Amino acid sequence: MVANAKLIGWGARVLYLGPALGLTPHRNATAVLAVALDGELEVADDPAAPNGAYRCVRSVLIPPNTLHHLRIAGGSMAFLYIDPLSRDLDALRARMLDLAPRAAFNLINETAVIETLTGLGEGRIAVRDARQALGELLGIGTRADTDVRVVAALRQMRDEPHRSHSLTELGACAGLSASRFLHLFKAATGVPLRRYRLWNRMGAAVGAFHDGMSLTEAAHAAGFASSAHFSAAFREMFGMMPSELLKTLEPVRD
């Protein structure tokens, strides 16, 4: 069982490990891969039906903007939130055994994914090693042959999340036209530059909060106009307010 909740940034993704969040039926702007690490989870066939049936599984992929409800009796969970505009969604859907209109169920390599996630949550597997292993198991992650000029841009965005990092600026720094840089960037990350910038800033805000900043200070340090701006973006993306989650998390470093 994962002892403490963790929130781990991974490019245009966020991985949560910890207790079930106990959310009511809701929608996320993201797609969500939910994996029960210690038992089964129940997925509502129709979340809008008061007495509807639930399906017991270990893993489920919820498409973006889809009303859903998960019931988990106990134990640890993993929630991988992925950008709806990324290629990750198609990659993950291709690894689910049972495709249904509202969701997809049962990863083809479920046992290996659960073992990796559990090891990461318990601290037996380093974050970088877990990202690599999960990337291979799930078919997601930055391409290994990424152009070094794009890698430099990603590093610049990570180190200075508060800056605008416009397409024109990043292309000029890489010695590429804006259109060529944008093509290489999306090929490497799987998402458009604007979406990646938002994910990067959210990850930076979470990290700054764990470093001791207030929510307002963390939001400003990551480039958000205010804590309200950060909270609204976070809620739209993940279906909850950051204040509901951040104080329960254990700091995570690569």
Order of alpha helices (4+ residues) and beta strands (2+ residues): beta-beta-beta-beta-beta-beta-beta-beta-alpha-beta-beta-alpha-alpha-alpha-alpha-alpha-alpha-alpha-alpha-beta
